[in-house]
């Protein structure tokens, strides 16, 4: 049997098993305390162009909220909410004619597909290093890992940041092995997706340095050039993802401005100055 056919069979069987486990887990996992906050923030960003601060970059919230654009979901206008966190946690899932199970299911499904995308790269990297059988074993370990199963079926930030960091390291390795500029570009793209998912992605930078030095001991000039390129790509991608909420100055017309007005009083500003 040809190698390509074997790979297709392995990937297909793994996807079917992982999807079955994932859908079951989605349907039987209760709401996590932060899930409604992330999903609502993403939904407001996609529909209103405004977002309240959740403590994380917006990409994961967009991923969770995107399927809800095709589902009948009721939300009040942003300026009608006194506190978005409390509203999201306690009221939004039941607001109007909203159905809790429908919102949860469709906001979690994208992470199941995203997780299998990362699983493919686990398979691909191991196959390139050690061959087909070890790659199939690595894929099996991934799809049956309880922690992976759980993070793949909730609308949280952990899966996306870890997965994009992993894929970025793969393309860094490919770039160092092949010296192809396309791999350098993809390294920057996936680094940008990682930092757009969660700020802790910045901790991968020392790992980049270590991999780079181990695999390619070259001049400081080339080292700085490559890191400037991937940094610029990442910043551009991060900016494009947040483009709808970028203002040159703080926008006082932002409907979520009032939620933090107590921290922006004239009295407080005078104390700070």
Backbone torsions as a table, in degrees:
resi	resn	phi	psi	omega
1	UNK	NA	135.2	-178.7
2	UNK	-65.8	151.1	-177.3
3	UNK	-60.7	-40.1	-178.4
4	UNK	-63.0	-37.1	178.7
5	UNK	-68.7	-41.7	177.4
6	UNK	-60.0	-43.9	179.6
7	UNK	-62.4	-44.4	-179.7
8	UNK	-61.4	-40.7	179.8
9	UNK	-66.0	-45.9	-179.5
10	UNK	-61.0	-47.8	-179.2
11	UNK	-63.1	-43.2	-178.6
12	UNK	-64.2	-48.1	179.8
13	UNK	-62.1	-43.0	179.2
14	UNK	-62.4	-41.0	-179.9
15	UNK	-64.5	-43.1	-179.4
16	UNK	-64.1	-43.9	178.8
17	UNK	-65.1	-46.7	-178.1
18	UNK	-64.1	-38.8	179.4
19	UNK	-65.6	-42.2	179.9
20	UNK	-63.1	-45.7	177.9
21	UNK	-63.8	-42.3	-177.5
22	UNK	-65.3	-46.4	179.6
23	UNK	-62.3	-41.5	177.0
24	UNK	-59.8	-43.3	-178.4
25	UNK	-67.8	-39.1	177.5
26	UNK	-59.0	-43.2	-176.3
27	UNK	-74.6	-16.7	-175.1
28	UNK	-118.9	14.6	176.9
29	UNK	-110.0	126.0	-179.1
30	UNK	-72.0	169.5	-177.0
31	UNK	-67.4	131.1	172.9
32	UNK	-83.0	155.1	-170.9
33	UNK	-62.7	-31.5	-176.7
34	UNK	-96.2	-12.9	-177.5
35	UNK	-56.4	-50.1	-179.1
36	UNK	-60.7	-32.5	179.2
37	UNK	-65.1	-48.6	-178.2
38	UNK	-64.3	-43.0	-177.5
39	UNK	-67.4	-43.1	-179.7
40	UNK	-65.7	-40.0	178.0
41	UNK	-60.8	-43.5	178.0
42	UNK	-66.0	-37.5	-179.1
43	UNK	-66.9	-43.0	177.7
44	UNK	-65.1	-37.0	179.0
45	UNK	-63.6	-44.4	-177.9
46	UNK	-71.2	-33.8	-174.8
47	UNK	-96.8	-31.4	-175.8
48	UNK	-113.1	-17.4	-176.6
49	UNK	78.2	10.8	179.3
50	UNK	-126.6	151.7	-179.0
51	UNK	-145.8	142.8	173.1
52	UNK	-91.8	150.5	-173.6
53	UNK	-73.3	126.9	-179.9
54	UNK	-107.5	-5.5	-175.2
55	UNK	97.2	-3.2	-179.4
56	UNK	-135.6	157.3	171.2
57	UNK	-59.7	168.8	-165.6
58	UNK	-88.2	-15.3	-169.7
59	UNK	-58.0	-48.0	-179.1
60	UNK	-61.1	-36.4	179.0
61	UNK	-66.7	-38.1	177.3
62	UNK	-64.3	-44.2	179.7
63	UNK	-58.7	-43.1	-178.7
64	UNK	-68.6	-37.4	-173.5
65	UNK	-85.4	-21.5	-173.9
66	UNK	-53.4	-46.2	-179.5
67	UNK	-63.3	-24.2	-177.6
68	UNK	-71.5	-13.4	175.8
69	UNK	-67.0	-19.5	-178.9
70	UNK	-106.4	10.5	179.4
71	UNK	-122.6	149.6	179.2
72	UNK	-75.3	102.4	-178.5
73	UNK	-122.6	133.6	179.5
74	UNK	-102.4	129.4	174.4
75	UNK	-140.0	145.4	174.2
76	UNK	-76.5	166.9	173.8
77	UNK	-64.3	144.3	-176.7
78	UNK	-53.2	-37.8	-177.8
79	UNK	-74.4	-2.9	177.1
80	UNK	-93.0	-2.3	-177.8
81	UNK	-102.1	126.3	-179.7
82	UNK	-79.1	-35.7	179.2
83	UNK	-147.0	104.8	-174.1
84	UNK	-59.2	-35.6	-179.4
85	UNK	-62.9	-50.0	-177.4
86	UNK	-67.5	-38.4	178.3
87	UNK	-63.3	-45.3	-178.6
88	UNK	-61.8	-45.6	-176.1
89	UNK	-70.3	-39.9	-168.4
90	UNK	-105.7	-23.0	-171.4
91	UNK	-125.9	-36.1	-166.7
92	UNK	-59.0	-42.4	-176.9
93	UNK	-62.1	-18.3	-178.9
94	UNK	-117.7	8.4	-176.6
95	UNK	-71.3	135.9	179.4
96	UNK	59.1	-125.1	-179.4
97	UNK	-105.4	21.1	-179.5
98	UNK	-62.5	142.9	175.5
99	UNK	-111.8	119.2	-176.3
100	UNK	-54.5	-48.5	-175.0
101	UNK	-65.7	-36.2	179.3
102	UNK	-66.8	-46.4	-179.9
103	UNK	-63.2	-45.4	-179.6
104	UNK	-62.1	-46.4	-176.2
105	UNK	-60.6	-52.1	-173.8
106	UNK	-73.6	-24.9	176.5
107	UNK	-78.3	-20.0	179.6
108	UNK	-92.5	-27.9	-176.2
109	UNK	-54.8	-42.8	-179.2
110	UNK	-57.3	-30.9	-177.9
111	UNK	-74.0	-25.7	175.0
112	UNK	-66.6	-45.2	177.7
113	UNK	-68.8	-38.6	178.5
114	UNK	-62.9	-39.4	179.6
115	UNK	-64.3	-40.2	179.4
116	UNK	-70.9	-28.1	172.2
117	UNK	-60.0	-43.3	177.0
118	UNK	-67.8	-36.4	178.0
119	UNK	-61.2	-37.8	177.6
120	UNK	-60.0	-40.0	179.7
121	UNK	-71.8	-30.3	172.0
122	UNK	-60.8	-48.5	178.5
123	UNK	-60.7	-46.0	-175.7
124	UNK	-64.9	-44.5	-177.2
125	UNK	-67.2	-44.5	179.9
126	UNK	-65.7	-38.5	178.9
127	UNK	-63.4	-41.1	179.5
128	UNK	-67.5	-27.3	-179.5
129	UNK	-87.4	-43.8	-168.5
130	UNK	-126.7	-14.1	179.5
131	UNK	117.2	179.1	-171.6
132	UNK	-71.2	-44.9	-176.8
133	UNK	-64.1	-49.5	175.4
134	UNK	-59.5	-34.3	178.7
135	UNK	-65.5	-42.2	177.7
136	UNK	-63.7	-38.5	177.0
137	UNK	-65.1	-43.1	178.7
138	UNK	-62.5	-39.7	177.8
139	UNK	-63.6	-41.8	178.5
140	UNK	-63.8	-42.3	178.1
141	UNK	-62.0	-35.4	179.4
142	UNK	-68.1	-52.6	-171.4
143	UNK	-73.1	-18.0	177.9
144	UNK	-103.5	4.5	178.2
145	UNK	-72.1	121.9	-177.0
146	UNK	-58.5	-38.4	-179.5
147	UNK	-67.3	-40.0	177.4
148	UNK	-64.4	-44.3	-179.5
149	UNK	-58.6	-43.8	-178.0
150	UNK	-67.6	-50.3	-177.6
151	UNK	-68.6	-18.6	179.3
152	UNK	-81.9	-8.0	-173.2
153	UNK	-126.5	21.7	173.1
154	UNK	-134.4	151.1	-176.9
155	UNK	-87.3	71.7	-179.1
156	UNK	-123.0	178.0	-173.4
157	UNK	-93.2	-16.5	-168.6
158	UNK	-66.3	-43.1	-177.6
159	UNK	-63.0	-48.6	-174.2
160	UNK	-63.9	-44.0	-177.7
161	UNK	-66.5	-42.3	179.9
162	UNK	-65.6	-43.2	-178.5
163	UNK	-66.2	-44.9	-180.0
164	UNK	-67.5	-34.8	174.6
165	UNK	-62.2	-43.4	-180.0
166	UNK	-62.2	-46.9	-178.5
167	UNK	-66.2	-35.9	177.4
168	UNK	-63.6	-38.2	177.0
169	UNK	-65.9	-35.5	177.0
170	UNK	-61.2	-45.8	-178.4
171	UNK	-73.2	-27.5	170.6
172	UNK	-62.7	-46.3	178.1
173	UNK	-60.2	-42.9	179.0
174	UNK	-64.1	-40.4	179.6
175	UNK	-64.0	-42.3	-179.4
176	UNK	-69.0	-28.4	179.3
177	UNK	-81.5	-35.2	-172.6
178	UNK	-111.0	-21.4	-177.9
179	UNK	62.9	28.3	177.6
180	UNK	-88.7	132.5	-177.4
181	UNK	-65.4	-26.6	178.3
182	UNK	-61.6	-38.6	178.9
183	UNK	-70.7	-33.5	174.9
184	UNK	-62.9	-43.2	178.5
185	UNK	-61.9	-46.4	-179.0
186	UNK	-67.2	-32.9	173.5
187	UNK	-57.9	-46.9	178.9
188	UNK	-65.5	-38.8	180.0
189	UNK	-61.8	-48.4	-176.8
190	UNK	-73.7	-27.4	171.4
191	UNK	-65.9	-41.0	176.9
192	UNK	-62.5	-40.4	177.1
193	UNK	-65.7	-35.1	179.0
194	UNK	-65.7	-48.7	-179.0
195	UNK	-72.3	-18.6	175.3
196	UNK	-80.9	-11.6	179.2
197	UNK	-94.7	-41.0	-178.1
198	UNK	-163.2	138.7	-174.8
199	UNK	-65.2	-21.6	179.4
200	UNK	-66.1	-9.1	175.6
201	UNK	-61.2	-20.9	179.2
202	UNK	-63.1	-21.7	179.1
203	UNK	-69.4	-9.6	178.9
204	UNK	-79.4	-15.6	-176.6
205	UNK	-58.6	-46.1	175.8
206	UNK	-59.2	-31.2	177.1
207	UNK	-67.3	-40.5	174.9
208	UNK	-57.0	-46.7	180.0
209	UNK	-57.8	-46.0	-177.2
210	UNK	-63.4	-46.9	179.8
211	UNK	-62.4	-42.9	-178.0
212	UNK	-61.2	-46.1	-177.4
213	UNK	-67.9	-39.5	-179.0
214	UNK	-66.2	-42.3	-172.7
215	UNK	-91.2	-21.6	-173.4
216	UNK	-149.1	88.4	178.6
217	UNK	-83.5	94.8	-177.5
218	UNK	-128.4	-169.8	-173.5
219	UNK	-68.6	154.5	177.5
220	UNK	-61.1	-34.7	-179.3
221	UNK	-59.9	-47.2	179.3
222	UNK	-67.7	-36.8	178.6
223	UNK	-60.2	-51.1	-179.7
224	UNK	-64.4	-40.8	-179.9
225	UNK	-59.2	-48.4	-178.5
226	UNK	-63.0	-41.6	-178.1
227	UNK	-73.1	-30.1	173.8
228	UNK	-67.4	-39.1	179.5
229	UNK	-64.2	-50.2	-177.9
230	UNK	-69.3	-30.4	176.1
231	UNK	-65.5	-42.3	178.5
232	UNK	-65.4	-42.8	178.1
233	UNK	-60.5	-44.3	-178.9
234	UNK	-64.4	-42.6	-179.2
235	UNK	-66.0	-41.9	178.3
236	UNK	-62.2	-44.9	179.9
237	UNK	-64.6	-43.2	177.7
238	UNK	-58.9	-42.4	-179.3
239	UNK	-67.3	-39.6	179.2
240	UNK	-65.1	-37.7	178.7
241	UNK	-65.8	-34.5	-178.0
242	UNK	-98.7	13.1	-169.5
243	UNK	-57.9	-34.4	-175.9
244	UNK	-72.8	-16.8	-176.0
245	UNK	-115.2	13.8	-179.4
246	UNK	-93.3	126.6	175.0
247	UNK	-129.9	143.6	179.8
248	UNK	-63.3	-30.0	173.5
249	UNK	-130.7	166.3	-179.8
250	UNK	-65.7	129.5	-175.0
251	UNK	-88.9	108.2	179.8
252	UNK	-68.7	-14.7	178.0
253	UNK	-85.4	-1.8	176.7
254	UNK	-58.4	125.5	-176.6
255	UNK	-62.6	-17.6	178.4
256	UNK	-93.7	5.6	-178.7
257	UNK	-63.2	-40.2	-174.0
258	UNK	-65.3	-26.3	-178.1
259	UNK	-62.8	-24.8	-179.9
260	UNK	-115.8	21.2	-176.5
261	UNK	-63.5	-28.0	-179.6
262	UNK	-64.9	-21.6	179.2
263	UNK	-92.2	-2.0	-176.9
264	UNK	-120.7	27.5	179.7
265	UNK	-73.7	156.8	178.4
266	UNK	-61.0	-35.8	-179.8
267	UNK	-63.0	-42.6	-179.4
268	UNK	-67.8	-40.4	178.9
269	UNK	-62.6	-37.6	178.3
270	UNK	-65.3	-37.6	177.7
271	UNK	-65.7	-38.2	-178.6
272	UNK	-70.4	-30.1	-179.3
273	UNK	-91.6	NA	NA
